[in-house]
Amino acid sequence: MLSDYQQTLEKNDSLQHIDMTAQLDRARDAYPAGEPAAFQRLEAFVDDDINNYDVSRDVPHLHATSQLSAYLTIGSIS
């Protein structure tokens, strides 16, 4: 059963060019669900990026931020 939001998106002609399935797949790949995935991302950040965070956090092409916002937002980790 589709949520009201999903039904609205499907009815909106201006969004028909967007492949929603592909977008959802990319989001799921970028942010795997669950606490174990969140802790794995945290460990990777601590191991690889935390020592240079103060310098590299404002340089987008370095991908040096923690990428934990989604997990913090939904409470997978705190």
ZIDA-V699993 format. One record per residue. N is the residue number from 0. PHI is phi in whole degrees, -180 to 180 (* if undefined). D_LAST is the distance of its C-alpha to the last C-alpha in Angstrom with 2 decimals. Layout:
# ZIDA-V699993
((N,PHI,D_LAST) (N,PHI,D_LAST))
This chain:
# ZIDA-V699993
((0,*,31.66) (1,-85,30.52) (2,-72,28.45) (3,-57,30.24) (4,-63,28.22) (5,-64,29.26) (6,-64,32.82) (7,-63,32.95) (8,-62,31.84) (9,-69,34.51) (10,-83,37.18) (11,-77,36.53) (12,-62,39.23) (13,-69,37.64) (14,-105,34.84) (15,-65,37.21) (16,-77,37.24) (17,-90,33.53) (18,-85,32.86) (19,-63,29.92) (20,-63,29.73) (21,-65,29.54) (22,-64,26.86) (23,-66,24.69) (24,-62,25.46) (25,-64,24.42) (26,-65,21.08) (27,-66,20.51) (28,-69,21.64) (29,-72,19.45) (30,-132,16.21) (31,-57,16.78) (32,-77,14.98) (33,105,12.70) (34,-62,10.19) (35,-60,12.99) (36,-67,13.53) (37,-64,10.05) (38,-67,10.42) (39,-64,13.97) (40,-65,13.27) (41,-62,11.12) (42,-62,14.03) (43,-64,16.55) (44,-64,15.31) (45,-64,15.43) (46,-69,18.76) (47,-107,20.39) (48,-124,19.32) (49,-64,17.52) (50,-67,20.91) (51,-110,22.38) (52,-57,19.51) (53,-61,21.30) (54,-96,24.38) (55,-93,23.33) (56,-63,20.49) (57,-99,23.23) (58,-117,25.35) (59,-54,24.36) (60,-70,26.59) (61,-83,24.82) (62,50,21.56) (63,-100,19.90) (64,-84,16.62) (65,-72,13.40) (66,60,13.66) (67,-101,9.94) (68,-54,10.33) (69,-62,11.18) (70,-70,8.30) (71,-68,5.85) (72,-61,8.80) (73,-94,9.30) (74,84,6.11) (75,-63,6.90) (76,-138,3.77) (77,-142,0.00))
